[in-house]
Amino acid sequence: MRTQPKGGGWLEVVCGPMFSGKSEELIRRLRRAEIAGQRALVVKPVIDDRYDVGHVVSHAGAKMRAVTATTPSEVQRLAQGYDAVGIDEVQFFDEGIIDAIDELVRRGARVVAAGLAQDFRGLPFGSMPTLLCVAEFVDKLEAVCHRCGGPATMTQRLVDGSPAPFEGETIQVGALDSYEARCRACFEPGEDASRVLPVTLIHSGRV
């Protein structure tokens, strides 16, 4: 049981690899806010057009109407006057999203931000490390490893069935055609990964 902060807004972060149910959890929380009579809004980055431009859609098919934004300032403008604000794929926004969320929280909004904590290289993704540090509540979800069936915490990008090159673009929207959820043991870093990968992955012998 969580005790909600008194006298203002707060930030909840839902993170995990692809296919872990982040968007579905965001939808669940915002729908509950609507049932409670709160004004709720879901915002997603304009580049996320995988399923439906006008909705946030989970890989399992759950959906909720959403508006799109290009910049953090646009997120802040669209969210004015709402009690609960969901931001899906928050890692795709630039670092300005940190201040935008902080301002919404200061004005009394409950903000639910969902996104990838790590990129396809296994490195911290965009603004997520800071958001995880400043959030009142954090939930880290797991997926099922596409290789061994174990708990997956990492996202594997594939190019023609092989691990994507380490130097590839960080942001590339896709689904099962381009990505798999992997556990630490099954994750395969791309070429040239040993230069900056976390020590735990280098010592695993898979680099």
N, C-alpha and C positions, 0 to 999 in steps of 0.2 A: 504494500500500500504506500503510495507516494503522497506526501503532504505538499499541497500547492503553496508556492510563495505568497505572502500577503502583501498587499499594497502596491501592486504593479504587475508587469508582464514577466515572462520568462522564456528561455530558449530550450527546446528539446532537439537533440540531434539523433537521427536514426542512420546508422552507417553499416556497411558490410560490402561484400563483393557483389557482382552482378548475380541475379537470380536468387537473391537471399530474401526477397519480399519487402524491400524498403518502401517502394511506392505503394504497395498494398497496405503496409502499416500506416503510412502517411494518410492514405484515403480513409482508413478505419478511424483514425483519430479525428480527422476533420469532419467526418460524418457524425461522430458522437458529439462534436461541438455544435453542429447544426441541430441535432436532436435536443440539445440542452438550450436551444433558443439563441445561440450566439451567431453573430454574423461571421461567416467563414469564407475564406478565399484561398484558392490554390494557384500558385504561380509556377511556371516552368520556363526554362530558357528556350528561346525561339528556335535554337538549332535542334531541339529534341522533337523531331517530327516522325518518329519511327512508326507509331500506330495511328495517332489522331491528333491533329494540331490543336483542336479545341478541348481536349481532355488529357488528364494524366491517366495513363493506362498501364497496369501492371503486366508482367509477363504471363500471369495466370488469368488475365482478362478482366480484373476489377477496374472500374473506371469512374472518374469524377470530373465534372466540368472544370476547366482551368483557363487562365489567361496566360499569354506568353509575354516575356520581357527580354530585352536585349542587354540592358545594363542594370547594375544595382540601384541606381537612382530611379529607374523606371519601376523596379520592384517596390521601392519605398513609396513612390507616388501611387501606384495601383492599390497598395495595401492600406492606404489611409482610411480610417474609420472602421476597420474590421477588428473583431475581437480575437479571432484565431486565423493565423496565416500559415499556410503550408507552402514550402519551397522545395520542389522536387529537383533532383539532379543539381543540387546547389554547388557542386564542385566545378560546374561549367561556367559559373559567373566569376569575374575577376575579383581581386582582393577587396575591392570596394564593398562587396557584399557583407563583409564583417561589420563595417560601420553602419550600413543600411539596416542590418538586423538589429544591431545595438540600439539604433534610434527607435525602431518599431517597439522593441522591448521596453525602452524607457517611457514610451507613450502608453504603455499598458497592454500591449498585444501579447498573446501567447503565440510564439513562432515555433513551428515544427519544420526543421530542415532535414531533408533526406539526401544522401549521396554516398559516393564511393570514398572510402577513407584512403585507399591506395590506388595508384594508376596501374597500367598493365605491366609496368616494370617492377612493381612491388614497392614503390616509393610513395611518400605522402602526396596527396592529390590537392593541389591548389590551396584554397582557404580552409580545408577541412581540419588540419591540425589545430589551428587557432580556434575554430568553432567548437571543436571537441573540448578544448581547454576551458572555454568561457561558459559552456552550456550548464544549465542547472541540472538537466537530466540527459543521460547518454545511454543509448541502447545499441549494442553491436550485434548484428544478426549474422547467422551463418547460412551458407547454401550447402548443397550436396555436391561433393567433388564428382566431376564428370568422368574421372578416370577410375577411382577406387571406391566411391560411394561414401567416403568419410566426410567429416565436417570441413567445409571449404571456407576459407577466409581470404582468398586471393582471386584475382581476375586474370585469366590467360587470354591474351589476344592472339588470334591465329591468322596466318596468311597462307592460303593454299594448304591448310592442314598442319602447318608448322608454326612454332613460336615466332611472333612478329619481331623484326629487328629492334634492338634496344633504342636506336636513334629515331624510330618512327614518331609521327605526330602524337602528342599526348592525348588530344581530343579527337576521337573518331566515333561517331554514333553508330551503334550496331546492336545486334542481338545474337541469337544462336548461330547465325551464319559467320560471325566474326569473333565470338567470345565463348569461353567456357569458365565455369567456376572450378577452382582447383584448391586442394589442400596444400599445405606447405611442402609436403613430400613430393607431390606430383607437379608442382609448379615448375615451369621451365623458363628461366630467364633467357632473353634474346642475346644475340652476339654482343660482345664488348660490355657485358653487364658487370664484370668484376671491378670496373673502375669506380663505381659509385653505389653498388648494391649494399644493403645492410650486411654486416659481418655474419649474422646468423645464416643468411642464404649462401654466402660464399663458402662458409665452413661446411655446408651440407654436401659439398662435392658435386653440385649440379651446375657449376659455372666453369 
